């Protein structure tokens, strides 16, 4: 899996997630952390559209899910044995 994404397409994807009620969080390229302070957990805040448009989306993207939505992240490829 060696896909290259440009920052503008990632920004558009982040805005689409936002419009659907999911809350994107920018992460460093190829990593799941560190997560920007204040954007996770029960009291975490969601980025506004303006903040999303200004953020650096050249790396990975996490999603803060709305209440009642559950997700599983299973990394089962390239010899990995799952989450």
C-alpha positions in Angstrom: 0.0 0.0 0.0 2.0 3.0 -1.2 -0.6 5.6 -2.1 0.4 9.3 -2.5 -2.2 11.9 -1.6 -1.8 15.6 -2.0 -2.8 17.9 0.8 -5.7 19.5 -1.1 -7.4 16.2 -1.7 -7.0 15.3 2.0 -8.4 18.7 2.9 -11.4 18.0 0.7 -11.8 14.6 2.3 -11.6 16.1 5.8 -14.3 18.7 4.9 -16.5 15.9 3.5 -16.2 13.9 6.8 -17.0 17.1 8.7 -20.1 17.7 6.6 -21.3 14.1 7.4 -20.9 14.6 11.2 -17.5 13.0 11.6 -14.7 15.1 13.0 -11.3 14.9 11.2 -8.0 15.2 13.2 -4.7 15.8 11.4 -1.9 13.3 12.3 1.8 13.1 11.3 2.5 11.3 8.0 2.6 7.5 8.5 1.8 7.7 12.2 -1.2 7.5 14.6 0.3 9.9 17.1 0.9 12.4 18.5 -2.7 13.6 18.3 -3.0 17.4 18.7 -3.9 18.3 22.2 -7.5 18.8 23.1 -9.1 17.0 20.2 -9.8 13.6 21.7 -11.6 12.2 24.7 -14.9 13.0 26.3 -14.1 16.8 26.5 -12.3 17.0 23.2 -13.3 19.7 20.8 -14.1 19.4 17.2 -12.3 21.5 14.5 -14.4 24.1 12.7 -14.6 24.2 8.9 -12.2 27.1 9.0 -9.7 25.2 11.1 -10.0 22.2 8.8 -9.3 24.4 5.8 -6.1 25.8 7.4 -4.8 22.5 8.9 -1.9 20.5 7.4 -3.5 17.4 5.9 -0.3 16.1 4.3 -0.1 13.3 6.8 -2.6 10.8 8.2 -6.2 11.5 9.3 -8.0 10.3 12.4 -11.8 10.7 12.9 -13.5 11.7 16.1 -16.8 9.8 15.8 -20.2 11.2 16.8 -22.0 9.6 19.8 -23.5 6.2 19.0 -20.9 5.4 16.3 -18.4 2.6 16.9 -15.4 1.7 14.7 -12.8 -1.0 14.6 -9.3 -0.4 13.2 -7.9 -3.7 12.1 -4.5 -3.6 10.5 -4.5 -7.0 8.7 -2.2 -6.6 5.8 1.5 -6.9 4.8 2.2 -9.6 7.4 0.4 -7.9 10.2 -1.9 -10.1 12.2 -4.7 -7.6 13.0 -5.4 -5.1 15.6 
